[in-house]
Amino acid sequence: MPDFLTPDQRSERMSRIRSQDTSPELALRRELHRLGLRFTLRNKKLPGKPDMVFPRHRAVVFVHGCFWHRHPGCNIATTPKSNTPFWQEKFNRNVARDARVVGELEALGWRVFVAWECDVQSGIRARETAARLAQAIRSEHDPVQPA
């Protein structure tokens, strides 16, 4: 199926897609903060610039868009019908980069968690996802005790 937008219109539309401070990310940050977890944002010194960094717990959280990061089994992770080879290559690069970044972070001693866009779409789902994440972040690692 041909694209109904001109290349310039498509480019303009795609340029409006945010890469940080997205609605799912803001919703999850709000809920995790409400649960008492404190974090920093996008630490550029860490591989992949995680969306949220919990230094006390040595944990990071990425909030992935289901479409861009290919959430398995999710109906948001569709493949466009036009220019399909381009999109498949782009998605494959994204998934490979995600796996590489997770490996690098784990090699540095960080625990990596991923929250998917579809898991924080509504207020209820954001609260449930945040509660699960908060429990995992707190339980798997004792915080470093001050000297």
C-alpha positions as CSV (number, residue, x, y, z in Angstrom):
1,M,0.0,0.0,0.0
2,P,1.5,3.3,-1.0
3,D,2.1,6.0,1.6
4,F,-0.7,8.6,1.5
5,L,1.8,11.3,2.7
6,T,4.5,13.0,0.6
7,P,8.1,12.3,1.7
8,D,8.3,15.8,3.2
9,Q,5.0,15.3,5.1
10,R,6.2,11.9,6.4
11,S,9.5,13.4,7.5
12,E,7.7,16.2,9.4
13,R,5.4,13.7,11.1
14,M,8.2,11.4,12.1
15,S,10.3,14.3,13.4
16,R,7.5,14.9,16.0
17,I,8.0,11.6,17.7
18,R,9.7,12.2,21.0
19,S,12.6,10.1,22.3
20,Q,12.5,11.3,25.9
21,D,9.9,12.5,28.3
22,T,7.2,10.5,26.5
23,S,3.8,10.0,28.0
24,P,4.6,6.4,29.1
25,E,7.9,7.5,30.6
26,L,6.3,10.3,32.5
27,A,3.5,8.1,33.8
28,L,5.9,5.5,35.1
29,R,8.3,8.1,36.6
30,R,5.4,9.7,38.5
31,E,4.2,6.3,39.9
32,L,7.7,5.2,40.9
33,H,8.3,8.5,42.6
34,R,5.0,8.2,44.4
35,L,6.2,4.8,45.7
36,G,9.2,6.5,47.3
37,L,11.9,5.5,44.7
38,R,14.3,8.2,43.8
39,F,16.2,8.2,40.5
40,T,18.2,10.3,38.1
41,L,17.3,10.7,34.4
42,R,19.3,9.6,31.3
43,N,22.8,9.3,32.8
44,K,25.0,9.9,29.7
45,K,27.9,8.0,31.3
46,L,26.0,4.7,31.2
47,P,25.6,2.7,28.0
48,G,22.3,3.5,26.3
49,K,21.5,6.5,28.5
50,P,18.8,4.6,30.6
51,D,15.5,6.5,31.1
52,M,15.8,6.1,34.9
53,V,18.8,5.3,37.0
54,F,18.5,4.1,40.6
55,P,22.1,4.4,41.9
56,R,21.2,3.3,45.4
57,H,19.9,0.0,44.1
58,R,22.3,-0.3,41.2
59,A,19.4,-0.6,38.8
60,V,18.2,1.1,35.6
61,V,14.9,1.2,33.8
62,F,14.3,1.7,30.1
63,V,10.7,2.6,28.9
64,H,10.5,1.1,25.5
65,G,7.9,2.0,22.9
66,C,6.3,-1.3,21.7
67,F,6.5,-0.3,18.0
68,W,10.1,0.9,17.9
69,H,11.6,-1.8,20.2
70,R,9.4,-4.7,18.9
71,H,7.6,-5.9,22.0
72,P,6.9,-9.6,21.4
73,G,3.3,-10.5,21.1
74,C,2.1,-6.9,21.4
75,N,-0.4,-5.6,18.8
76,I,1.3,-2.2,18.8
77,A,4.4,-3.7,17.3
78,T,3.1,-3.8,13.8
79,T,5.2,-3.6,10.7
80,P,4.4,-0.9,8.1
81,K,3.1,-2.2,4.8
82,S,5.1,0.4,2.7
83,N,8.9,0.3,2.6
84,T,8.8,-2.9,4.6
85,P,12.5,-3.9,4.1
86,F,13.6,-0.5,5.5
87,W,11.5,-0.9,8.6
88,Q,12.5,-4.5,9.2
89,E,16.2,-3.4,9.1
90,K,15.5,-0.5,11.4
91,F,13.7,-2.7,13.9
92,N,16.5,-5.3,13.8
93,R,19.1,-2.6,14.5
94,N,17.0,-1.3,17.4
95,V,16.6,-4.8,18.9
96,A,20.3,-5.6,18.5
97,R,21.3,-2.3,20.1
98,D,18.9,-2.9,23.0
99,A,20.5,-6.4,23.6
100,R,24.0,-4.9,23.3
101,V,23.3,-2.1,25.8
102,V,21.7,-4.6,28.3
103,G,24.8,-6.7,28.1
104,E,27.1,-3.8,28.6
105,L,25.2,-2.5,31.6
106,E,25.0,-6.0,33.2
107,A,28.8,-6.4,32.7
108,L,29.2,-3.1,34.7
109,G,27.1,-4.6,37.5
110,W,23.8,-2.9,36.8
111,R,20.5,-4.6,36.9
112,V,18.4,-3.7,33.9
113,F,14.6,-3.5,33.8
114,V,12.4,-2.8,30.8
115,A,8.9,-1.3,31.0
116,W,6.9,-1.5,27.8
117,E,4.6,1.3,26.5
118,C,1.5,-0.9,26.6
119,D,2.2,-1.7,30.3
120,V,1.8,2.0,31.3
121,Q,-0.9,3.2,28.9
122,S,-3.5,3.8,31.6
123,G,-3.2,5.0,35.1
124,I,-4.2,1.6,36.5
125,R,-1.6,-0.2,34.4
126,A,1.1,2.4,35.2
127,R,0.4,1.9,38.9
128,E,0.6,-1.9,38.6
129,T,3.7,-1.9,36.5
130,A,5.4,0.6,38.9
131,A,4.5,-1.5,41.9
132,R,6.1,-4.6,40.3
133,L,9.1,-2.7,39.2
134,A,9.5,-1.1,42.7
135,Q,9.4,-4.5,44.4
136,A,11.9,-5.9,41.9
137,I,14.3,-2.9,42.2
138,R,14.2,-3.0,46.1
139,S,14.2,-6.8,46.7
140,E,16.9,-8.0,44.4
141,H,19.7,-5.9,45.8
142,D,20.4,-4.5,49.3
143,P,21.1,-0.8,49.1
144,V,24.7,0.2,49.7
145,Q,25.1,1.2,53.3
146,P,26.9,4.5,54.0
147,A,30.3,4.1,55.6
